[in-house]
């Protein structure tokens, strides 16, 4: 066995079906790794946008409920050898796995463990797909380390990392090897795979024992037979140090039941114990928390409840009685929307006794359908397929741990992962161990515990490492070469998008500048108008689509030079204005800083949220937040960008005693902020929020073409094509030659035509 001798940063990874959780080791205070949008998890998904677009990885990938055959997810289940790993005896497991895969729109070949991507006309091995995701994980890890250390240099890729993956105990060796091969493909040369049950034991020890004896307040009250003699006192001491913990995990598509023994396992060699504790404070053999047994299922999970609800509504809902087998096949978009509605209803019933969810455009004539249910319905649908199977898993874990006597020693029951939030599942756990409804289930282990535990565990005899022969080494080298080539391609495609956006913004700015302060300095010739139109057309041409980065940069340089030639007076005037405003802001900032220093010397505390700041000072804060938001947006950190735009807007509400000119200036800034915030929400796929921001923008300026365009975009994505068309009508009255409006119009009319054709076919079917 190999051992880690160099100081690498250990990264614990829990690779889930829907999301992946990542934590750093003690070197970085077990920090949870956020994704680029600020979320605490990274979606386990990859989207291929096309041959001339970069891959969208993790948090940038399409939402699985909206993704098509070019979005791949649940990669933990697709890896070689991982389609039938279940320690429970259930002859229907293969069928259940196929049922889950049937709801995936991507084209998975179970025999070759590969996925065909139509957008790329290429087939990718599942290990290569996982490597793509781990590349994004690695970048998020490095970004977190840079943020913590304050180092932001060009040597980030040289940071030595060690990926430690927490997996179910029944993961086959070939699957574990594939996981480590994927890590190697993104230049993480050190990786290992550990059992999830041991990760939970490590976390439980760190949370409650930390290498010490068990405290009285966490000991099970099981001392009724204590005697008063010396032997009895010794036995009493031993009993107080022992505690059995049942841990039940239920994720989206997997479940695991573990039984841990806490305390009463000391007495080993103290020197060896002290030495073992040097590695993340978790001893490898003499720890106070050990795994007595672990039973895993590759099929039992919260997704089984989603599928049960899907088939129930598909068969019994009156508004879906018109549907044909083809209409609601698992891979169809209507079926995907129905499945998402079932998932939402399940979440509601986890919190409330009954619930209702509306699913858009899946009923007769594309009407919306209301799904209603209660907890009793869940029991009827899932008692046998979910609750009873979980009870069987618990019984199997008890048997492996030593039999029925173990139940009497259970001091607490820990539940973790999303599926255990469902009351039906909690009742099944209680009944499986003979407890009543009033028995309290502990939630001390949160959803990041597996990743946290993986970052704690040292290397020992249970750690899985890769033994590489010549053939395997050649395959790993090919994986590495392919992924590095795709990363380089992504860099080139992102750079192309950046240049394209720069050109588009440049043209839009010149068009709107006609109505600005110095608009009269712009040329009014037909040649200038043709220049703008030609560049607009070029952006949507095949030449632009197929251009290399070098060609794009050359085109951008030509446009800038031509603009300087056409608009020298206008550019000089706007530059002078910008320099003047910058100087005013700097002077105002110095004055405010001096004011703050004087007040601090007098013992006063400045409160930026409540002070009646001068107009220039408040505007400085607004623009500072807007600038920071723009930078975050450019870096695709949309969630944090949205927060900054919202903060800037909150400051816009704190101006007072404004002149008409100042009021106009604030309104212009607010319009820009609302539009930018709407765009950020569109990127985050929070369409309702984006719609509200567009409405606010139109309150500032009802004739804003950009606001109408953006709201039409939101309505198009919400499949409200008639309303989108109305907004486009208004926008085209104001800007009839706008290329972006024309492009969106084509998309909307295409969908409206399809919708009318569908309605016509439905009417013909109904009335003959």
PyMOL commands that set and color helices and strands:
alter all, ss='L'
color gray80, all
select helices_A, chain A and resi 26-28+58-60+75-78+93-102+126-149+156-158+173-184+196-208+216-218+230-241+270-276+302-316+318-320+333-351+364-366+375-401+405-409+418-421+423-432+449-456+470-515+519-521+526-539+542-545+549-566+568-601+615-634+638-652+660-683+687-700+705-717+721-734+739-767
alter helices_A, ss='H'
color red, helices_A
select strands_A, chain A and resi 9-15+19-24+42-43+45-48+55-57+71-73+107-109+114-117+122-125+161-167+190-195+243-250+255-262+289-297+354-359+369-374+410-416
alter strands_A, ss='S'
color yellow, strands_A
deselect
rebuild
show_as cartoon
